[in-house]
Amino acid sequence: MTNTSNRIIFFGTEEFSLTALTGLIEAGYNIAAVVTKPDSRRGRGHQLVAPSVKVVAEKHNIPVWQPEKLKDITDNIKALQPVTGVLVSYGKIIPQSTIDLFTPGIVNVHPSLLPKYRGPSPIESAILNGDDKTGVTIMQLSAAMDAGPIYTAKEYALTGRETQPELYHTLATIGTNLLLEVLPRILANDLQPTPQDDTQASYCQLLTKSDGQLDPDELTAAGAERRVRAYLKFPRVRLDVLEKDIIVTKAHTSQEKTNELAIKFRDDNYLSIDELIGPSGKTMSGEAFLKGYRR
């Protein structure tokens, strides 16, 4: 399949973006450029690391732009007009002056059922709040955060066992398939978006490392277990157990204290830790931790 008649500029930075970019390339779309954040320093060695979308774009000989400010690439975009934008987890607010450079605008893939969970952490919020469903929305980007009109959306039922990485992968796949399904109609001006009901909007916040610290006096055991799953990759849930700072990677709730890794929460129920990352940095079972660190 080839779709070379419409030039596309792809905006994306996070791992969630990679599935969509790869899908567009494999479907034969003419990706004229990829816009992503500048390389960042990570890890203990503070080595400069490129976003995954940059690596993939360069592999396919697609120009990569990494502006500090989007106004720095205005002339680049104008040189490609008419051009359509596709944005998936870029990580920066796009000003209206940039959106207006695209025809028919910028198409955004957002991993929630808008207008619910506008903002940067919709996947984590769905797990954290114990929702029974989530989904992906294809919308027309606006300058206001996730407030643009909706082309289409697809629901996904939740089981209450999903982890953050699993749900990211699932929704990235659903979002890419949905984008590929409707993008031809959007490009042909055959699908018009419908305004969101702003009165039903809810918002989620940018996660920070401090969000991962569990306080048994503030949370229920069920709420703590959801936080373990919602924050598995970042910011990760931390607890002090046996005078050791640990990262909890798997847990379940219980009504009784079965061992020293069953922590009592405010509702008098327990969070029983099944798996963790110990002070050594190694992932281990709760049983192995108790054998090694019990006083």
N, C-alpha and C positions, 0 to 999 in steps of 0.2 A: 504493500500500500504506500502511495506517495501523496504528500500534501504540500507540494512545493509552491503553490500559487500564493499562499499567505505567509508573509514573514512574521516570525514570533520572537519577541525578546522575553526570556525566561528569568524571573526573579526568584531566587531561593538560596538558603544558606544551611538550614538545619537538615539533619538526616532524613526527616520526613519529606523534604523536597526531592530527594534523590530518586525515589520511585516514579514520581511524576515526570521528571526530566528524562529518565531512561525510557519511560513509556512513550513520550512524545517523539524521541529520537527513533525508537524502534518502529513507530507508526509512520515514519517518513515525513514528519513535519519539518518545515524549513526553520530551524532555530538559528536566527541571525546573530544572536549574542546571548550570553548568560551574565546576569548581574548578581553578584554575591558580595558578602562582607569581605573586608580585607583579611588576609591571613592573620591568625592569632597565636599567641604563645601559650602552650599548654604543658602540663606535666611537670615533674620535678626538675627536669632540665630546661624548662621554659623554651622548648624548641618551637620554631615557627611552623605551624600546621595549616595547610590549605583546606578550605571547605571541600567536602566530598563532591559537591556539584562542580567545583572548579576542575577537579581531577578528571571527572567524567567528560566534561566539556572539552578539555584539552585533548583527551584521548580521541575525540571525534572532530578535532580541528575546528571547534566552535570558539569564536572570540570570547574572552572573559573580561568583564569590567568589574573592578572592585573600588568604587568611589567612596571616599569618606563622606561626601555630600552628593546627593543625587543631581543637584544642579550642575555638577562637574561633567555629567554625561549628556546634558541636554542636546548639545550639537551632534553627538553620536546618534542619538535617537532620531533627531530630525533628518539626519542623512539617510535613514532607512525607511522613512515614511512613504506610503502608508504601512503601518506595522501594528500588530496586536500584542498586548502584554498578557503573560500568564504568570501569576504569583502564587507560590506555595511556600509558606514558612520562611519568608525572607528575613524577618526580624527587625524591620524598620518601618516607620510610618511613611507612606508615600504621599507627598503633597499633591494637591489638586492640579497644580501647574505641570507636574510630571504626568499625571493620569491623562490630562487633556491632550497629550502628545500622541495618544494611541487610538486606534480605530478597531472596534467600537469601544475601546477602553481597555482596562486590565481585568482579566478573568481570574478570580481568586478561589482557591480550594481551601476551605476552612473545616477542621475536624470537630464540628458540633452541629446540632440542629438549630441553626440561627432562627430567632434572635437569642436563644439561650447560649450562655457562655461566650459572649463576645470577649476578646482578650487573648492573652498569651498562653494560658494553661487549661484549655477546654478538656483535653483528654484526662489530665489529672483530676480535674474538678468532677467529671462524670463518675470516676471511680471513688473519689473521696466522699461524694454525697450519696453513694449507694444507688445511683440511678439504674432503672431497669432497661433503659435504652439510650443510645447516643446515635451518632451518624456523621455524615459529611454533607456540607452545603457547597454548591457551586454558585458564586455570586459575582456581581459586577462591583469591583472595588470602588470605594469612595474615600474621601479624605478622613471622614469620621471612622473610628475604629470598628471594623466589621459591621458597618451599618448600611452597606450598599444593598441594592435590590437583588433578589434571588432568582437565579435561572432554574435550579432544581435542587433537590436534596434526596438523600437515601438514608433510611433508618438502619440501625444495627442493634439487635437485642443483646443485652448484657446478662451474664450468668451470675455475677457477683464473685467471680474467681479470677477475673482478668488482672494482669499486672500491667504496669506502665509500658514496658517495652513491647509486650504482646499486642496491646491495643494500638500503639503507634504503628506497628507493622500492619495490622489488620486494616486500620482506617486509611493508611497510605495506599494500600492496594485498592480498597473500595473507592477512594477519592480519585485515583488515577483512572480506573475503569470508567467511572462516571464522567470524568473530564473528557476522556476519549469518545464517550458516547454522545455528548452534547456539543462538543467544540465545533464540529462541522456545521451544525445549525446556527451556532452563535456567529461564526465567521460568515455564514451566508445571510445573516440578518433575518433568520427564520425563527428565532426564539427570543422573545422579549422578557426581561426580568420583571418580577413583581416586587413592589416595595415591602420592606419588613414592617411588622407591627412594633413600633418602638416602645409601646406601653408594656410589652411582654419581655423586654430585653433584660438580661442579667449579665453580670460581668465577673470575670475571674482575673486574678492578679499574677504578676510575674513572681515565680518562685525564687526564694533565696535559701541559702544553706541553713539558716536558722529555722526554717519551716520544718526541718527534719527532726528537731529535738522533741521527743515525746515527753509530755508532762502527765503522769497518771492522775494527778489531781484535777486536771482540766478535761480529759477525754474519757469517753466510755471505752470499754475493751473492743467493741465492734468498730468504733471510730478509729481506734489505734490500728486495728488489723487492716482497715481500708487504707489508712495512711501508709502502711508498709508496702502495700501493692501499688498505690498511686505514686509513691516517691522512690521506687526501687532503683531507678537509674540515677536520678537526681531529684531532690537533694539528698536522698537516702535517710532512713530513719535511724536515729541514735538513741541509746539508752545506757545508763550506768548500771551495770550488773556485777555483783561481787567485786565492787570497787574497780571495775574495768569498763572502759568506754568501748561499746560494741556497736556495730551496724547490723540492724535486724533485716534479714532478707526474706524470711518466710516465717509465718506465725499463724496460729488459730486461736479462737476464743474458747474459753471453758468456764464452768461455774465453780470449779474446785482448783485448789493449788496442788499441782501434781509434783512439782520439783522447784528448785530455786530459779528456774527460768520461766516460771509462771508469775507474772507481775500483776498485782491487783490495781484496778482502775476505779474511777469515781463511782461507777454503778455497781461496785462490789463483784464484778466479774473479772476474769483473768485473761491476760494476753499471754499465751503459751508460745515461747520462741522455739521454732523447729530448726531454723538454720540462721547462721550469722557470720559476720566477718569479725574475727577477733583482733586483739591488739597487734598480732603479728602480720595482719593484712591478708590472712588466708581465710577462705570460706570453709566453714565446718558445720557439722550438725550440732544441735544443742547438746546432745549426749557427749560428743567429743569435747566440747567446750567445758562442760562440767567436770569431766575427768581430768582435764588439764589445768583448770583454774580454780576448782573448789578449794576453799581454805581448809 
